[in-house]
Amino acid sequence: MKKHILCLGDSNTHGYCADPNDCADGALARFNEDERWTKLLQKALGDDYLVIEEGLSGRTTVFNDPLYEALPAFPFLFPLLKSHEPLSLLIIMLGTNDVKERFNVSAPCIGIGMEQLVRKAKNLDCWGPGGKPNILIVCPPPIDDRLNESPVAGTMGKGCPEKSRGLPAAYQAAAELTGSHFFNAEGCEFNQIDYMHLTRKGHATLAAKLAELVPTLL
């Protein structure tokens, strides 16, 4: 059997494209299978691996959204992981939505949310016979301050860029506490429209960096 790599994330894993001119299928507002980082990672790793995409726009680590249902990853972790067992690696890239003003939580609190999510994943029986939990926490790039003047400023609320800049330290601490791997995706390009979603180039950069890292974790 191939090595199963489950990528659990939000709209940056689902492939939301804010700029129609940046993706092949602009009318769909989603990067296609030749553009998303998950699919590029699959191509780079080759046939011995199965990269599984589990991206949901708006998804958080543990925080319930008062506007939309079923967005926290925590209560859905069991079916998500068990449906793709046996897992060789779980990649979690969340946090961009957690910084929204309506959740009223700090970067350290978001880090605790990630820690709780990882601890639950480690305790699930989804790692195969004799397999050990193997989790990579990916911290998304920090949101640019220009978000505050963007079309999504009203729905994201105040303080998002500042909190996002605190996530690397919070997530690195969560990784150390849980015995997980950590990768900071800072430097992977965000678009110039909402300043929090990856461009096509950003997807390619993230895939290339993970293609170097992932084999060392397996």
N, C-alpha and C positions, 0 to 999 in steps of 0.2 A: 504494500500500500504506500501511496505517496505521503510525504510529510505534510500534515494539515496545518496551515497558518491562518488563523482567524483574525481578521482586521475589524475591530469594533470601534466605531466612530460616529461622527455627526455628518453634517453636510459636506465637510471637506473629505470625507471618505465616500459618501454617496456621489460626490462629484458635481456639486452645484456650481454653475458658471454664471457669474454676475454680468459678464461682458459678452454679449452675443458675438462680437467680432473675434473673440479669443478661442472659441470652440467650433468644431466642425458642424455641430447641430445646434446653432444658436437659438432657434425657435423653441427648442426643448429646455433651454437653460440648464443643460447638464453635459459635462464632458463625456465623450463616448468611450468605448472600450479600448481605443487606441491612445487615449489621453489621460485616463484616471490613474493615480499612483498605484492603486492595487493591481490593476491589469498590467501596468508597466513592470511592477515588481514580479508578477507571475512570469512575464516574458523573460526578464533578466535571470530569474532563478532556474527556469527550465522545467522539464517534465518530471523531475523527481519531487516536485513540490506542488501542492494545491493551495493557492491563495484564495481565501474565501472573504468576500466583501459583505460586511454588515454595517452599512452606513445609514443613518436616519437623521434628516435635517431637524435641528432643534434639540437633539439628544443631549442629556446631561449625565453626570456621574450618578448622583443620588437625589437630586433636587426635583420636586414636583413642580411642574409649570401650571400656574393657575389659569392659563389661557388655552392650553392644549393637553390632551390626555396622553398617557403612556410614553412619556419622553425620558424618564430616568432609566438608565441602563440596569441599575441594581435589581429591581424586582423581576426583570426579564432575563437575568443572566443565566439561570438554570436552563430554560429551553434553548437559548441562543448557543450555549456551549455544548449541551448534550446532543443537539441535533447535528453537530459537526464533529463529534468525537470519532476516533481518538485525536486529540490535539497535540501537536508538537510545539506550537508557540501561539500565544495570544498576544496580539498587538492592540493596545488601547490608546487611541488618540482622541481625548475629550477635554473639555474645559472652556472652549470658546463661548459656549452658551451659558456655562455656569457663572460667567462674570456679569450677566445681565443685571441691571439695577433691581428688577422686581424680585430677585432671589435674596438680595440684601445679605450676601455672604462675602467674606474676605478671601484673599488668595490662600491663606493658611487653612481656612475652613474648606475650601475647594480641594486642597491637598488632603485633608482628612477624608473627604468624600471619595477621592481616588484611592486612598489607602483602604477604606472599607470595601470598595468595589473589588480591589485586587485580593484582599483577604478572602472574600466570598469565592472568587474564582479559584483560588488556590485550594479551597476545601471541597470543591466539586469533583466528583468522580468522572472526569472527562479526559484524563491524560493517558489512557490506555494501560494495559497490563504492565506493571512495573515502571510506568512513566511517572515523572516528577513534574510538578507545576513549573511552567516556563512562561514568564510574562514580561513583555517589554512595554514600559510606559513611554509614550511619545508625547512630549510637550509641544503643543502647536505654537507657531510663531506668534510674537506679541502683536496685538492689534495696534494699528497706527493711530496717533492722536487725531488724524483727519476724519476718523469715524464720526467724531462729534459734529461734523458739518455734512455728513453723508446722508443719503436718503433713508438709511436705517437708524439714524441717531435717535429718533423718537421711540422706536420699539426696543432698542438695546438699552437706552437709558444712560445715566451719568456714571462715570467712573470706570468704564469698561477697559480702556487702554491701560490705565494705571494698574488695575487688578491683574490684567493679563501679563504684565511685566513681572508680577510676583509669582507666577505659576512655576517657572523653572526651579526655583529654590524649593517651593512647596512639593513639587513632584519628585525632585531628587531625594528629598527627605522621605517621602512615601515609599520610594523604591528601596531606600536603605532599610527602612523599618520592616518591609515585607520580603526582603531578599529578592527583589526583582531587578530587571535591567532598566536602564534609563537612557533616553535619547532626546536631545533638544533640537527641534526642527527649525530653530531660528535661522534665518537666511534663505528659507524657502519662500519664494516671492508671493506676496498677496496682491490682489488687483487694486486699481486706482479708482474704484467706484464705492465699494463698501469697506475696503481696507481690512477684511477679515476672512476672505476666501482665497484659496490658492488660484493662481493663474495656471495656464497650461504649462508654462515653464516651471512654476512652483511644484506642480505634480511630478514633472519629470525629475526635478532636482531631488525631491523627497524619495522617489522610487530608486534613484541611483544611489543615494546615501544608504538606504535600507538594504539594497541589494548587496552592499559591501558588508553591512553589519550582521544581517540575519544569519548567514551561514556560520558565523562564528558563535552563534548562540545555540546551535543545534548539535 
